[in-house]
Amino acid sequence: MMKVHGNAFNVETMRVFAALSEKDLEFEFVPVNMEAGEHKKEHFLVLNPFGLLPVLEDGELKLFESRAITRYIAYKYADKGTPLVYKGKPMVKLSAHMEVKVDQETMESEMQWELMPDSAADAAVIENMMATVNMWTEVEAHQFDPVASKLQWELMFKPLFGMAMDAAVVNENGARLAKVLDIYEARLSQSKYLGCDIFTLADLHHLLALSNLMGTPAKTLFDARPKVSAWVADIMARPAWVKVLALRNQH
Ligand SMILES: N[C@@H](CCC(=O)N[C@@H](CS)C(=O)NCC(=O)O)C(=O)O
């Protein structure tokens, strides 16, 4: 069974849980005691030499970087649960003359045929869509997450730890988040989800940051944008995500 080493209050670990939950996969959760600095000790550094959470172990494979882990899960379990990546249209049927041959060579060429779209034009549409979904997945990592992380720290974690919030940091990052959300609003006016018309990793990667920020004054930035707030409500209500939050509350 797959093992996830992480911390249930950590955005990156929850991102991995979200992908596993959408795929309805069983896994063993191995909590890492960050307060005790367990992630900087030798036994953890063997899993991730950077000493950061989370890490996925699947047999011999040890993977760190939460978004690389969700991609691995999405591709390895492509046919289970929610697709999470854009897969394109149904593939072409085998031609009659190929179906009648039963030798090993034909079996292999049948498998190749099954992966081919109906036409070159369809292939181009699928490639473009996959590239677009990948682009929006990168947008989360490079435009949304850095700003959302700073706001979560100032508006959620600092108050929890009894620390004083830095108003200048909040204002600066609030303005940066507003600009990102303006771009999301325009995108979501053309597309049901960020990457394409189905829920993909481009949306999933936002989930814990959104759940956290909805409990802070930054919520008003989302509420002010109708397409963005409908998207937030939609993805936060996904049964797989509700399950993940329930799991977190047990820890
Ligand atoms: N880009 C990495 C970031 C991992 C990361 O920063 N994890 C934090 C979670 S709290 C961590 O382990 N921090 C411990 C530290 O900085 O020492 C990912 O997506 O997995």
The ligand as an ORCA input file, in Angstrom:
! r2SCAN-3c Opt
* xyz 0 1
  N       7.327     22.553     -3.136
  C       7.245     21.604     -2.055
  C       7.192     22.393     -0.753
  C       7.318     21.473      0.447
  C       7.287     22.270      1.739
  O       7.712     23.439      1.807
  N       6.799     21.614      2.812
  C       6.717     22.278      4.080
  C       5.395     21.891      4.701
  S       5.065     22.739      6.183
  C       7.832     21.781      4.978
  O       8.115     20.600      5.020
  N       8.451     22.707      5.735
  C       9.459     22.349      6.671
  C      10.676     23.247      6.590
  O      10.647     24.243      5.833
  O      11.636     22.939      7.259
  C       6.010     20.697     -2.228
  O       5.075     21.124     -2.911
  O       5.988     19.560     -1.736
*
